[in-house]
């Protein structure tokens, strides 16, 4: 079918590796729902759990979720690189900063960023994972070094790494349109789509003992984080949404199929 006349939908589950409940929800949404891509956080504490899980599902397209922040009170994480080799990326305890603003105001060094991104990619590949695309955690790509008169954003470095490593760079996909991951809105949105390539970004997870205790950022009370992400899992496995996709012949594609 002519790609200019069809509707193509990239479905992405973010934060693979952060929580075991999220890892399980992601592969479940791939098996039983519409999820086709997932973005891996290599520095996160449940990275190895994610590796062991996704190796069982080779049809799930894997991306590197460039991670340079650690937003939760628990768990916290730091770089794959030795902290002393990337001092502009870590706080006094050796963890990543909690927000992109903190990272920016600390004065990020682009050479250290490149070193850390390549270390994350190398670790994923050394575990036998076939990384196919590159994206960013918490929208860090806008950051630039305060002393850089040209204000070159990190996205420029990320794009260069993607091309150098033979990966799809999400922001390099022409005319990509983002869809709202809102269960009440998505069905009608899908019904109205015209020909083109669309991206649905989600953060699926289960509600369980692990996720009930995640706090930090806007989720300051136990349970708030889990309740905020559970609807994304439901959305990906919603029968009505799957029916609309089938009826409208919407193509669920992987990032490595975008150019085909």
C-alpha positions in Angstrom: 0.0 0.0 0.0 1.2 3.5 -0.9 2.5 5.0 2.4 1.3 8.4 1.3 -2.3 7.1 1.3 -2.3 5.1 4.5 -2.5 5.8 8.2 0.6 4.5 10.1 0.7 4.5 13.9 3.8 4.2 16.0 2.8 3.1 19.5 5.6 3.5 22.1 5.8 2.4 25.8 8.4 4.5 27.7 10.5 3.9 30.8 11.2 0.2 30.2 13.7 -0.8 33.0 12.5 1.7 35.6 10.0 -0.6 37.3 9.3 -4.3 37.1 5.6 -3.6 37.0 6.2 -1.3 34.0 8.3 -3.9 32.3 5.6 -6.6 32.6 2.9 -4.1 31.5 4.9 -3.2 28.4 5.3 -6.8 27.2 1.7 -7.6 28.0 0.5 -4.6 26.0 2.7 -5.9 23.1 1.3 -9.4 23.4 -2.3 -8.5 23.9 -2.7 -4.9 22.7 -1.4 -2.4 20.2 2.1 -1.6 21.6 4.9 -2.2 19.0 7.8 -0.1 20.4 9.4 0.4 23.8 12.1 2.7 25.0 14.7 1.4 27.4 16.3 3.3 30.4 19.6 1.6 30.7 20.7 3.4 34.0 17.4 2.5 35.8 17.4 -0.2 38.5 15.3 -2.8 36.7 17.3 -2.7 33.5 18.4 -6.4 33.8 14.8 -7.5 34.5 13.8 -5.7 31.3 16.6 -7.3 29.3 15.6 -10.8 30.4 11.9 -10.1 29.6 12.1 -8.5 26.2 14.5 -11.1 24.9 11.5 -13.4 24.8 9.6 -11.0 22.4 11.8 -10.2 19.4 8.9 -8.6 17.6 8.9 -5.7 20.1 11.0 -2.9 18.7 13.6 -1.6 21.2 14.8 2.0 21.5 17.3 3.7 23.7 15.5 6.2 26.0 18.4 8.6 26.6 18.3 9.0 30.4 20.1 11.9 32.1 17.7 12.7 34.9 16.4 10.7 37.9 13.1 12.3 39.0 11.8 10.1 41.8 12.6 10.1 45.5 12.8 6.3 45.2 14.3 4.7 43.2 17.2 7.0 42.3 19.8 6.3 39.6 22.9 7.7 38.1 25.0 7.3 35.0 26.3 4.2 33.4 29.7 5.9 33.1 31.8 6.3 36.3 30.4 9.5 37.9 33.8 11.1 38.0 34.0 11.0 34.2 30.7 12.9 33.8 30.7 15.4 36.7 28.4 17.9 35.0 25.6 15.3 34.9 25.5 14.3 38.6 24.7 15.7 42.0 26.9 15.5 45.1 25.6 12.0 45.7 26.5 10.7 42.2 22.9 10.6 41.0 21.4 12.3 38.0 19.6 15.6 38.7 15.9 15.3 39.2 14.7 17.7 36.5 15.9 19.1 33.2 16.0 22.5 34.7 18.4 21.4 37.4 20.6 19.8 34.8 20.6 22.9 32.7 21.4 25.3 35.5 24.2 23.1 36.7 25.9 23.6 33.3 25.8 20.4 31.3 29.0 19.5 29.3 28.1 18.2 25.9 31.1 15.9 25.6 30.1 14.2 28.9 26.6 13.8 27.5 27.9 12.1 24.4 30.1 9.9 26.5 27.2 8.8 28.7 24.7 8.3 25.8 27.2 6.0 24.0 27.9 4.2 27.3 24.1 3.5 27.7 23.9 2.3 24.1 27.0 0.1 24.5 25.6 -1.5 27.7 22.3 -2.3 26.0 24.0 -3.9 23.0 26.4 -5.8 25.2 23.4 -7.5 26.7 22.4 -8.7 23.3 19.6 -6.2 22.7 19.0 -4.9 19.1 18.5 -1.2 19.6 16.7 0.3 16.6 15.9 3.9 17.5 16.8 6.8 19.8 14.6 9.1 21.9 14.9 11.1 25.1 13.6 10.8 28.7 11.8 13.9 30.1 12.4 16.0 27.0 16.1 16.8 27.8 17.0 17.6 24.2 16.3 21.3 24.5 19.2 21.8 27.0 22.3 23.6 26.0 25.4 24.8 27.9 24.8 28.2 29.4 28.1 29.4 28.1 27.4 28.3 24.5 26.8 31.5 22.5 25.1 29.5 19.8 22.8 27.7 22.2 23.2 24.4 20.5 20.7 22.0 22.0 21.6 18.5 23.0 19.2 17.3 20.3 21.9 18.1 17.8 24.3 15.7 19.5 21.5 13.0 19.8 20.8 13.3 16.1 24.4 12.9 15.3 24.7 9.8 17.5 21.6 8.2 15.9 23.0 8.7 12.4 26.4 7.5 13.4 25.0 4.3 15.0 22.5 3.6 12.3 19.5 4.3 14.5 16.2 6.0 13.8 16.1 9.5 15.5 12.5 10.1 16.6 12.7 13.9 15.9 14.1 13.2 12.5 10.9 11.5 11.2 9.3 13.9 8.7 5.8 15.2 9.4 5.3 13.0 12.5 2.1 13.9 14.4 1.8 13.1 18.1 -1.5 11.8 19.5 -2.9 12.3 23.0 -2.6 9.2 25.2 -6.1 9.9 26.7 -8.5 6.9 26.8 -11.6 9.1 26.6 -10.2 11.0 23.5 -8.2 8.5 21.5 -11.1 6.5 19.9 -12.6 9.6 18.2 -9.1 10.8 17.3 -8.4 7.6 15.5 -11.7 7.7 13.7 -10.8 11.2 12.3 -7.2 10.5 11.3 -6.1 11.2 7.7 -3.2 9.6 5.8 0.1 10.1 7.6 2.4 8.9 10.3 1.4 9.3 13.9 3.0 8.6 17.3 1.3 7.6 20.5 3.6 7.8 23.5 2.5 6.0 26.7 3.9 5.0 30.1 2.1 1.7 30.9 2.4 0.1 34.3 0.5 -2.1 36.7 -0.7 -1.0 40.1 1.1 -3.2 42.6 3.2 -3.0 45.8 6.2 -1.7 43.9 4.5 1.2 42.1 2.3 2.2 45.0 5.4 3.4 46.8 6.9 5.5 44.0 6.8 9.2 45.0 8.4 12.4 43.7 7.8 15.2 41.3 4.1 15.8 41.0 3.2 12.5 42.7 3.9 13.3 46.3 1.5 10.7 47.9 1.8 6.9 47.7 -0.3 5.5 45.0 -0.5 8.6 42.8 2.2 7.5 40.4 0.6 4.0 39.9 -2.8 5.5 39.3 -1.5 7.9 36.8 0.2 5.2 34.6 -2.3 2.4 34.9 -4.7 4.1 32.3 -2.0 4.0 29.7 -1.9 0.2 30.0 -5.6 0.0 29.7 -5.6 2.3 26.7 -3.1 0.0 24.8 -5.3 -3.0 25.4 -8.7 -1.4 25.0 -11.0 -3.5 22.7 -12.7 -0.5 21.2 -9.4 1.1 20.2 -8.2 -2.2 18.7 -11.5 -2.5 16.8 -11.2 1.0 15.3 -7.6 0.4 14.3 -8.7 -2.8 12.5 -11.8 -1.2 10.9 -9.8 1.8 9.6 -6.9 -0.4 8.5 -4.5 1.6 10.5 -1.0 0.1 10.3 0.7 -0.4 13.6 4.4 0.0 12.8 7.8 -0.2 14.4 10.3 2.6 14.4 12.5 0.6 12.0 9.7 0.4 9.5 9.2 4.2 9.3 11.3 4.6 6.2 9.8 1.6 4.4 
